[in-house]
């Protein structure tokens, strides 16, 4: 989880990537009116995007 004061040097980049990922979904749903995503089961959509978001937020293991 990203939080204020996190000491990892890539925290800002990960936070920005997470915001971009969420923004992309919002754009696809509300601006581009992506019918495939709009027809998806909500739980399935949340599961897919949750996994992607977790991948962005979890720091790589050195």
Backbone as ProteinMPNN parsed JSONL, in Angstrom:
{"seq_chain_A": "XXXXXXXXXXXXXXXXXXXXXXXXXXXXXXXXXXXXXXXXXXXXXXXXXXXXXXXXXXXXXX", "coords_chain_A": {"N_chain_A": [[0.84, -1.179, 0.0], [0.506, 2.216, -0.783], [1.593, 5.041, 0.942], [1.682, 8.186, 2.637], [4.899, 9.375, 3.266], [6.222, 7.036, 2.721], [9.234, 5.316, 2.298], [10.425, 4.155, 0.095], [12.112, 4.696, -2.966], [10.686, 4.534, -5.346], [8.046, 5.024, -4.838], [6.48, 7.265, -5.574], [6.349, 6.989, -8.349], [5.008, 4.527, -8.53], [2.564, 5.245, -7.381], [1.642, 7.108, -9.248], [1.43, 5.475, -11.504], [-0.599, 3.754, -10.647], [-2.719, 5.558, -10.462], [-2.917, 6.268, -13.161], [-3.673, 3.827, -14.261], [-6.201, 3.415, -13.062], [-7.468, 5.7, -14.074], [-7.452, 5.073, -16.771], [-9.28, 2.96, -16.912], [-11.633, 4.284, -16.102], [-11.848, 6.107, -18.218], [-12.217, 4.329, -20.374], [-14.696, 3.218, -19.701], [-16.515, 5.423, -19.356], [-15.98, 7.508, -21.179], [-15.012, 6.485, -23.673], [-16.921, 4.593, -23.882], [-16.795, 1.753, -23.821], [-18.177, -1.056, -24.843], [-17.72, -3.782, -24.417], [-16.345, -3.912, -21.954], [-18.291, -2.668, -20.394], [-20.337, -4.549, -20.459], [-19.291, -6.616, -19.018], [-19.317, -8.836, -16.195], [-19.534, -7.308, -13.083], [-18.084, -8.127, -10.794], [-16.133, -9.719, -11.965], [-14.783, -7.854, -13.556], [-13.786, -6.142, -11.558], [-12.11, -7.968, -10.292], [-10.175, -8.518, -12.303], [-9.107, -5.902, -12.728], [-8.323, -5.297, -10.153], [-6.243, -7.114, -9.741], [-4.392, -6.156, -11.622], [-3.938, -3.587, -10.591], [-2.861, -4.235, -8.094], [-0.473, -5.365, -8.917], [0.87, -3.112, -9.867], [1.088, -1.616, -7.529], [2.525, -3.181, -5.732], [5.774, -3.342, -4.624], [8.657, -4.269, -6.55], [10.489, -7.264, -5.899], [13.722, -7.156, -4.699]], "CA_chain_A": [[0.0, 0.0, 0.0], [1.25, 3.468, -0.802], [1.153, 5.963, 1.979], [2.538, 9.343, 2.83], [6.088, 9.084, 4.034], [6.864, 5.774, 2.352], [10.635, 5.629, 2.017], [10.905, 3.58, -1.17], [12.299, 5.754, -3.963], [9.757, 4.411, -6.468], [6.666, 5.176, -4.345], [5.782, 8.271, -6.379], [6.086, 6.391, -9.667], [3.956, 3.519, -8.374], [1.301, 5.956, -7.147], [1.222, 7.692, -10.528], [1.017, 4.373, -12.372], [-1.896, 3.297, -10.154], [-3.704, 6.562, -10.877], [-3.08, 6.15, -14.613], [-4.432, 2.599, -14.501], [-7.596, 3.691, -12.696], [-7.97, 6.674, -15.042], [-7.687, 4.378, -18.035], [-10.547, 2.229, -16.798], [-12.72, 5.271, -16.117], [-11.954, 6.604, -19.589], [-12.798, 3.273, -21.212], [-16.103, 3.02, -19.357], [-17.398, 6.589, -19.447], [-15.722, 8.372, -22.335], [-14.97, 5.658, -24.881], [-18.14, 3.775, -23.875], [-16.365, 0.415, -24.236], [-19.307, -1.954, -24.603], [-17.246, -5.061, -23.885], [-16.116, -3.732, -20.518], [-19.56, -2.335, -19.751], [-21.145, -5.765, -20.35], [-18.65, -7.603, -18.131], [-19.77, -8.993, -14.829], [-18.801, -6.335, -12.261], [-17.117, -8.818, -9.934], [-15.025, -10.149, -12.815], [-14.045, -6.638, -13.914], [-13.056, -5.731, -10.354], [-11.052, -8.947, -10.077], [-9.113, -8.262, -13.291], [-8.437, -4.617, -12.465], [-7.685, -5.388, -8.848], [-4.969, -7.805, -9.928], [-3.489, -5.224, -12.299], [-3.588, -2.527, -9.646], [-1.957, -4.791, -7.092], [0.817, -5.532, -9.577], [1.497, -1.791, -9.906], [1.348, -1.109, -6.186], [3.473, -4.017, -4.993], [7.139, -3.078, -5.08], [9.366, -5.457, -6.999], [11.406, -7.869, -4.927], [15.097, -6.969, -5.204]], "C_chain_A": [[0.883, 1.239, 0.0], [0.706, 4.38, 0.285], [2.138, 7.103, 2.086], [3.737, 8.943, 3.678], [6.747, 7.761, 3.704], [8.276, 6.091, 1.866], [11.152, 5.041, 0.709], [11.008, 4.676, -2.227], [11.314, 5.687, -5.127], [8.296, 4.604, -6.057], [5.873, 6.162, -5.192], [5.421, 7.701, -7.751], [4.969, 5.363, -9.566], [2.598, 4.174, -8.153], [0.763, 6.554, -8.448], [0.751, 6.617, -11.508], [-0.358, 3.836, -11.95], [-2.997, 4.269, -10.569], [-3.967, 6.483, -12.378], [-3.907, 4.915, -14.969], [-5.914, 2.815, -14.196], [-8.226, 4.676, -13.683], [-8.279, 6.041, -16.384], [-8.992, 3.6, -18.021], [-11.727, 3.199, -16.851], [-12.936, 5.824, -17.523], [-12.646, 5.572, -20.483], [-14.292, 3.119, -20.956], [-16.974, 4.223, -19.695], [-17.167, 7.482, -20.652], [-15.785, 7.559, -23.627], [-16.19, 4.746, -24.985], [-17.858, 2.359, -24.383], [-17.434, -0.603, -23.85], [-18.878, -3.304, -24.032], [-17.017, -4.961, -22.383], [-17.419, -3.44, -19.782], [-20.452, -3.562, -19.563], [-20.552, -6.803, -19.406], [-19.347, -7.665, -16.78], [-18.911, -8.084, -13.947], [-17.745, -6.988, -11.382], [-15.907, -9.274, -10.746], [-14.15, -8.954, -13.211], [-13.199, -6.163, -12.734], [-11.896, -6.687, -10.082], [-9.882, -8.717, -11.031], [-8.357, -6.981, -12.963], [-7.754, -4.603, -11.111], [-6.324, -6.055, -8.939], [-3.95, -6.901, -10.617], [-3.012, -4.126, -11.351], [-2.626, -3.032, -8.583], [-0.553, -4.97, -7.652], [1.582, -4.207, -9.633], [1.914, -1.341, -8.506], [2.39, -1.912, -5.409], [4.883, -3.762, -5.506], [7.816, -4.37, -5.523], [10.324, -5.968, -5.923], [12.819, -7.739, -5.481], [15.839, -8.281, -5.372]], "O_chain_A": [[1.89, 1.295, 0.706], [-0.503, 4.465, 0.502], [3.291, 6.988, 1.671], [3.594, 8.254, 4.688], [7.734, 7.392, 4.339], [8.476, 7.037, 1.103], [12.238, 5.412, 0.265], [10.097, 5.492, -2.369], [11.125, 6.681, -5.827], [7.398, 4.364, -6.864], [4.706, 5.912, -5.495], [4.314, 7.913, -8.248], [4.08, 5.326, -10.417], [1.59, 3.705, -8.683], [-0.439, 6.506, -8.707], [-0.21, 6.822, -12.249], [-1.183, 3.504, -12.801], [-4.079, 3.849, -10.978], [-5.109, 6.616, -12.817], [-4.742, 4.959, -15.872], [-6.777, 2.437, -14.989], [-9.378, 4.508, -14.082], [-9.241, 6.416, -17.054], [-9.724, 3.585, -19.011], [-12.703, 2.96, -17.562], [-14.074, 5.989, -17.963], [-13.547, 5.908, -21.251], [-15.066, 2.912, -21.89], [-18.056, 4.064, -20.261], [-18.096, 8.155, -21.098], [-16.518, 7.902, -24.554], [-16.464, 4.189, -26.048], [-18.565, 1.835, -25.244], [-17.575, -0.962, -22.681], [-19.61, -3.901, -23.242], [-17.45, -5.83, -21.626], [-17.623, -3.918, -18.666], [-21.237, -3.615, -18.617], [-21.227, -7.762, -19.033], [-19.892, -6.674, -16.295], [-17.685, -8.096, -14.059], [-16.639, -6.467, -11.241], [-14.778, -9.218, -10.26], [-12.922, -9.044, -13.198], [-12.028, -5.822, -12.902], [-10.815, -6.252, -9.685], [-8.726, -8.723, -10.609], [-7.126, -6.968, -12.923], [-6.716, -3.963, -10.943], [-5.366, -5.623, -8.298], [-2.779, -6.883, -10.24], [-1.829, -3.785, -11.319], [-1.681, -2.335, -8.214], [0.436, -4.755, -6.951], [2.802, -4.186, -9.465], [2.98, -0.75, -8.333], [3.059, -1.375, -4.526], [5.157, -3.947, -6.692], [7.582, -5.433, -4.948], [10.887, -5.195, -5.148], [13.087, -8.162, -6.605], [16.999, -8.285, -5.785]]}, "name": "protein", "num_of_chains": 1, "seq": "XXXXXXXXXXXXXXXXXXXXXXXXXXXXXXXXXXXXXXXXXXXXXXXXXXXXXXXXXXXXXX"}
